[in-house]
């Protein structure tokens, strides 16, 4: 067991190092044109801010949205956007798997002395994706100062914990959904629907949606563990589904199960992959 653990740790370390080396290459390429990078980063930050501007327009006409204040909704928006933005930076490029499967260029990744998933995740790494993160952290900082919450130690610790677990869950969803492209090459929009679409849903209070949809994010695609359930504890709100209080602290377990499912899907996809021979 100890040997298996060391071997797994070594493989994980090599995958992270491979990802870092490849992203470093793309970062150096990007920074060769600093003005272009600065403009694209600013544009990306501004574009993603428009999502929050929609919330501001809503609250210009109402004091509460389904019983939630602007600060509380801003907290949901920011935590969802941080988790999605971080996952997009880390593994967002896996969405290009379908094109590599169709063209057969995935073969070149499989014969290199580095994990194929790490190579795919780092492919064409783009620093402009940091724009979403910068904007989300700015909104998060504002919401934390505007919330009317008694900040006990458990609530303080819950914030970084939910950001970390949310990022891991979205990373697993990016990878798991992209694996569908091993069998169905035109499934890139499925990944976008689950990841970007799911993050948009999480930006609004759960009380806005039907109970069936909220239940689906708990017992189906575990998006509720990204921020909805932990936020109930942070904000001191009741669960619209009446779930046990333990669900609010189950994000680490949900993240671990998502990683396991994504890993199994990736292995199954690689085994089913057939080269084009080109």
N, C-alpha and C positions, 0 to 999 in steps of 0.2 A: 504493500500500500504506500509506503514511504517513497519507494522508487517511482511509482506511478505519479505521485504528487509532485516529485521533483521534475519528472519528465514533462508533466503538464505545465508546470511553472516555467520551465525552460522554453517550451514551445510558445507559450503566451508572451514571454519576454522577447523572443525573437520576432514574433508577429508585431509587437509594439515597436521594436527597433526598426523593422522593415518599413512600417508605416511612416515612422519619423524620418527615415532617410529619404523616402520617396517624396514626402511632403516638403522636406527641406529643399529638394531639387526644384519643385514647382514654386516655392516661395522665393528662391533666388531668381528664378525666371521672372516672376511678377515684379519684384523690387527693382529689376533693371529698368522699369518704366514707372517711376515713382509718381509722377503727375497723373498718369492714367489710373494707377491704383487708388490714389487719393480721391479722384473724381468718382470712380466706380464705387468706392466705399461710402462716400457721402451720398451718392444717389441711392444705394441700397438701403442706407439708414433712413433716408427720407421716405422712400417708397414703403418700407415696413411700418413707419410711423403712421401712415394713412389708416392702417387697421385700427390703431388706437384712437385716431381722430374720429372714426365712426362711433366709438363709445362716447367720446366727448360730446358729439352731436346728439346722441340719444339722451344723455343726462342734462343737456341744455334744456330739455323739455319735460324732464321728470326728475324727482329727487331719488327715486329708487327703481330698480329693475328687478321685478319678481321678489321684492323684499330686500335686495342687496344694494348697498350704497356704491358710489363711484369708486371710493378707495378699495372696497372689498372686491368689486369687479376688476379694478385695475390690478389687484394682487393676483387674481386668477389669470388675467391676460398676461401679466409679466412672467409668472412661473411657467405657464404653458409655452410662451415664446422663448424663454431661456432654455428650457429643456429641448424644444424642437431645434432652436438655433445651434445649440452645442452639438446635438446629434447630427445635424446637417453638415457642420464643419468637420466632424470626425468621420462619418461614413456616408455622407450624402451622395457621393459619387457612385455608390453601388447600383443606383438606378440605371446606369449604363450597361448593366449586365446583358440585357436582351440584345442589344446591338452586337456585342461581342459574341454571343451565342450564335446569332444569325450569320455573322461573317466568319466565324471560326477563329477569330483573333484571341479568344480565351485560351487557346492552346499555348500561346507564347507565355502567358502567365503561369500556366501549369508546369512548364518545363524549367522555369527559373527557380533558383535556390531560395525562395522566399514564399511565405504563405500566400495563396492566390487571393484570399479575402482581403488581406492587408494591402496587397497591390491594387485591388479593385477599389477599395475604400479611399486610397490615396491618389487614385488616378485623376489627373487634371485638378489637383487641389486648388481651390480659389479663396484667396484671402478676403475677397469682397463679401463673402458670407458672414464675416464678422460684423457687418452692419446690422443684421438682425439682432445679434447678441448685445451690441452696444445700446441699441434702442430699447431692448427689453430690460436690460439692467438699469437703465435710466428710469423707466417706468416703475420697476420694482423698488428702487430706492425711494421714489416719491410715495408709492403706496404704503411702504413700511412706516414712513413718518406720518402719514395721514390716517392710518388705521386707529380706531378707538378700541385698542386691545390691551389687556393686562399682560405684559410680556414676562411670563414665568420661564424658568430655565428650559422646560420641555418644549414650549412653543418656540423659543429662540433656536433650539437645536433642530426643531422640525423643519425650519425653512431651508437650511443647506441640505438636509437629508432628502427632502422632497425634490430639490433641484437635481441632486445627484441621481436619485432613483428614477426620476422622470427622464433624465438624459439617457440612462441605461435602457429604459423601456422603449424610448423612441429609436435608439440605435438598433435594438433587437427587432423592432417593427420594420425599420428600413431594410435590414438584412433579410428578415423572414419573408416579407412581401416581395422583395426583389427575386427571391428564389423561385417564385412562380414562373419567372421568365425562362427557367430551364425547360419547362414544358410548354409554356404559352408565351411566345416571344413578344407579343404586343400587350403585355400586362403592366407596363410602366405606370399607367394611370391608376391601376389598383393600388400601387404603393403610394402614389400622391393622395388618393382619396383617404387612405387610412392614416397617413402621417400628417400631411398639411391639413386635410379635412378634419381629422381628429383634433389637431391642435386648435383649429378655429372653434370647434364645438366647446373645447375646454376653456376658452376665453370668456364664456358666459356662465352665469350661475346655473347649477343643475336644476333649480326650480323652474327655469324657463322651459325645460323640455318635458316630454311625456315620461312617465315612470318606466315604461317599457324601454325607451332609449337609454335612460340612466342605468337601468338594470343590465342592459347589453354592454355598457362600458365597464361593468364590474365583473360579470360572469361570462362575457364573450371576449371581445377585444379589450384588454385591461387598461383602457385609457384613464378611467376614474382614479387609478392609483398614481397617476402623474401629478395631479394637483387637487382634484375635487375632494377626495376623501381626506388627505392630510390637511387641506385647507379648512375643513369642518372643525378640526381640532384647534388649529391656529386661531381661527376667527370665533370659536365658541358657538358654532351653529349646530342645529339639529340635522340629522340625516333624513332626507326626504324619503328614503327607502326603509328607514327604521332598522338598519343593519346593526349587528353588535359593534361595540366600540372598538374591538380589536381590528376591524377592517381599516380604521384610520391609521393604524401603525403597521399595516401589512405591505407597504410599498416595497421594502427590501425583498420580501418573499416573492412578490409579483415580478419584480425586476429579475430575480434569479430564475424564475420559471420562464420568463420571456427569453432570456439569454439561452437557456437550455433548449427551448423550442426552436429558436433561430439557428442554433448550432446543428440540431438534428436536421432541420430543413436544408441547410447548406450542404451537409454531408450527403443527404439523399439526392440533392440536385447534382452534385458533382458525380455521383455514381450513375445518374441517369444521363449525364451529358455525353453526347456523341459528336466527335469532331466532324467538320465538313470535309476534311481532307485537303483543304486548300493551303 
